[in-house]
């Protein structure tokens, strides 16, 4: 099949959405499909076209930004051209440009699929409220024109106003998760660099530094953890500087973080590639996902941690709570409740053996091959319907 995948940001941009799409298209390409990604040239240093791991990437130039969105004058032309060339159109929402692409799919009678990754909730402000409404309208129009919409979990689908609106088109496909295997020596080498004193317990976060991620909840919970475990340390993996739209959030929390940094209790590791993440997780005692709203719908990092034997503490948000509930490898706490987060961490540290799951079963359930097979079946089903 020739598959056109459309999303606003693609690699090397790092987010759960871009990692999901990269894993999916890379796997589809390895399975013999011709895959093209249409995205934005959000950084002018990126090439307009390139081939990444067997996937053709086409980037539309960006004229200017609107909040976290981008305006691309040539996007419509590229969308028409590529829609004509491909058999299937796969959109990843939220995305301002999705409505026009879905309409093209409908007019051309091309099977059109949406993967709905999260609700869009920009920071407070009159202009951001306007942007939110416009994107919600575009997402709604895309949903009207598309043939199927997939979600990560039935839990999130049941609670999302967007997905409930399109319930007859809904299906659930678990997300793809994979990491390379790391040797014991590689894991030890990572510890020697980032935790040479072997401080314990080690709490991890793996996400970009953004207001919806709930970093302040961990900061508020940390003193209670230190009372019981004075040697505790936080390793934070992910972009924390120059995150679009999040500069003020970092500045607000930085004084508290710097206090812990000077005491050797907090380390920023920056963006880690898959090989580095493979040695990051085994050095943790727990991973926390204290997200605050439905811009987080699952947390792929939870499964990455779990397949390395690391339990998680997640917010009680639809979808986000599913990894601990599905596997038994962790705790779920009320959203924004620092006291509950601290208690959950102490509970795991007191009895880590209670949170060990079947790692092979978890890996198989979230294998990118299983994810790609599910989409292949969906594409074929739609092709048959449209005939």
C-alpha angles and dihedrals in degrees: 000000000000107000126192113202118193128194137142099239126029135169137341080040108091124222137117089262096053092045090051092050093045091053092047098047093042090053093046090051091051088051090061103265125133105237128189124185118206111197144136129288087227090165115046091215090067117095119253089231133014142146116245117187093332095316122113111226120200117188124197114215115252117231096187143331130254108199102303092339129090134221113222115182095193096045094096093053092048091047092054093046095048094041089057092050097050137068098214134031118209118188127193116208149245089056131139093212096049096094094062093046092049089051090053089052091052094047092047093044091236117152104257123197131184124203106200108209103175148329116272114240114166122194117280119284140105095257093047090051088055091049090049092054094048093050091045089053092049091048090050092052090048089052091053093054100039123090101219137012122203129200132190095239140008086234093064092039091055092053102038113097089208096052094043088056090059099036095138090060095045130119132164122232119174114234124255118256127179139149132179118254116260126208124234090249092054091050091049091048090054090051092049089056100041105024108020093154089056092234113191144244101029117205117196136201121185113187142087114281102261135146094244092056094074100231089156090060090060090045090053092047096046099079091058090051091050091053089063098029110028090178095060119129135187121222110195115198118189143057111311103162126066093007106167111259094357103088093106091049091055092048091051094054099033098089092059093043092049089053089059093041092058089053092049092247100116132043130183109212098181124218113341124201121224094271091052092047088053089064095035097063098051088056092061131087092198140359120218128208104181095168119169108208147014094281079090110063105166118344108232088202089071092064091043088055094043095053084057091053095256119137122221140215112213136182117256093253125136107271095003091075092052101084094060091040094047095047106026088231102127151354135283119219134186115273113270094001106137093179092055091047091053091049092049091051092050090048092054093045090052095053112014093162090068091067101055116120138182100286096188092052092049092049092050094048093054098035111138088231090062090048093049092047090054091053092046089055090048093049091050092047091054093046089055092048093050092051 
